[in-house]
Amino acid sequence: MARVTVEDCVVRVPNRFDLVLLAAQRAREISSGAQLTLERDDDKNPVIALREIADLTVELDLLQDSLIRGMQKHVEMDEPEETPELDQVLFGIADPTGPIIGEDATDEEAVEDELEEDMLSIEEESDLSEAPLPEEDLGDEEA
């Protein structure tokens, strides 16, 4: 193929705008060191890209996918998904120790249990403060 014309490539890619985008993407790949599928013959990268598209020596689907990935501003990373139970606990949808309650509703039993625990801890602290401190045996040190 001595010269590449757009008509040779439009047979493979009917839309001329898509053809320009795919050829530009392939030319970028060649510039960045991608393996050539045809001989260079002193041609520049855009001409080689068009020749590869016309001869179908490159996968057009893979080329289009790489073009789309290159134009995306936000690339999603493959991360493990969180379990629904964890989402419910983190966002207050469910009580981790009991049944699901609404945001406006209060769990009266849980509130009473917390108050009772607080009162018991206050009573224990007051009992400890009232108890006499044990006297140390100083007799061994004097001898």
C-alpha positions in Angstrom: 0.0 0.0 0.0 1.8 3.0 -1.2 -0.5 5.7 0.1 -3.2 5.6 2.7 -6.4 7.3 1.9 -9.3 8.0 4.2 -11.5 5.9 1.9 -9.3 2.8 2.7 -10.0 3.3 6.4 -13.6 4.3 6.2 -14.4 0.8 5.0 -13.2 -0.4 8.4 -14.5 2.5 10.6 -17.5 4.1 8.9 -17.6 7.3 11.0 -14.8 9.7 10.0 -14.7 11.3 13.5 -14.3 7.9 15.1 -11.6 7.1 12.6 -9.7 10.3 13.5 -9.9 9.5 17.2 -8.8 5.9 16.8 -5.9 6.8 14.5 -4.8 9.5 16.9 -4.9 7.0 19.8 -2.9 4.4 17.9 -0.4 7.1 16.9 0.0 8.0 20.6 0.5 4.4 21.5 3.2 4.0 18.8 4.9 7.2 20.1 5.0 5.7 23.6 6.7 2.5 22.4 3.9 0.1 21.3 4.9 -2.7 19.0 4.3 -1.9 15.3 2.1 -4.4 13.3 3.4 -3.2 9.9 6.8 -2.1 8.6 7.6 1.6 9.2 8.7 2.4 5.6 9.9 5.9 6.7 6.3 6.8 7.5 5.3 9.0 10.5 3.2 7.6 13.4 -0.2 8.9 12.2 0.3 7.3 8.7 1.3 4.0 10.3 -1.8 4.1 12.5 -4.0 4.7 9.5 -2.3 1.9 7.6 -2.8 -0.5 10.6 -6.5 0.4 10.7 -6.9 -0.1 7.0 -5.2 -3.5 7.1 -7.0 -4.5 10.3 -3.7 -5.4 12.0 -4.9 -3.8 15.2 -7.9 -4.7 17.3 -10.3 -1.8 16.9 -12.3 -2.7 20.0 -9.1 -2.7 22.2 -8.0 0.6 20.6 -11.4 2.1 21.3 -11.3 0.9 24.9 -7.9 2.4 25.5 -9.2 5.7 23.9 -12.1 5.8 26.4 -9.8 5.0 29.3 -7.5 7.7 28.3 -10.3 10.3 28.2 -11.8 9.4 31.5 -11.1 11.9 34.3 -12.0 9.5 37.1 -10.8 6.0 36.8 -12.5 3.6 39.3 -10.1 1.3 41.2 -11.1 -2.2 41.8 -11.7 -2.3 45.6 -13.4 -4.9 47.6 -17.0 -3.9 48.4 -18.0 -3.4 52.0 -20.5 -5.7 53.5 -24.0 -4.4 54.0 -23.9 -5.0 57.7 -20.9 -2.7 58.1 -22.6 0.0 56.1 -25.7 -0.2 58.3 -23.6 0.1 61.5 -21.4 2.9 60.2 -24.3 5.1 58.9 -26.6 4.6 61.9 -29.2 2.6 60.0 -29.1 -0.3 62.4 -28.2 -0.8 66.1 -25.2 -3.2 66.1 -26.5 -5.0 69.2 -30.2 -5.0 68.6 -33.1 -4.4 66.2 -33.2 -1.7 63.5 -34.6 1.6 64.9 -35.4 4.8 63.1 -33.3 8.0 63.5 -36.0 9.8 65.4 -36.9 6.9 67.6 -34.9 6.2 70.8 -34.3 2.8 72.3 -35.7 3.4 75.8 -34.4 0.1 77.1 -30.9 0.9 76.0 -31.0 4.3 77.5 -32.2 2.9 80.8 -29.5 0.3 80.8 -26.8 3.0 80.2 -28.2 5.1 83.0 -28.2 2.1 85.4 -24.6 1.3 84.5 -23.6 4.9 85.1 -25.3 4.9 88.5 -23.6 1.7 89.5 -20.2 3.1 88.5 -20.9 6.3 90.5 -21.9 4.2 93.6 -18.8 2.1 93.3 -16.6 5.2 93.1 -18.3 6.7 96.2 -17.9 3.4 98.1 -14.2 3.4 97.3 -13.7 7.0 98.4 -15.4 6.4 101.8 -13.4 3.3 102.7 -10.4 3.9 104.9 -7.0 3.5 103.3 -5.0 0.6 104.6 -2.1 1.7 106.8 1.3 0.6 105.7 3.4 -1.5 108.1 6.4 0.8 108.9 7.8 -1.5 111.6 10.1 -3.4 109.2 11.7 -0.2 107.8 12.6 1.2 111.3 14.5 -1.9 112.3 
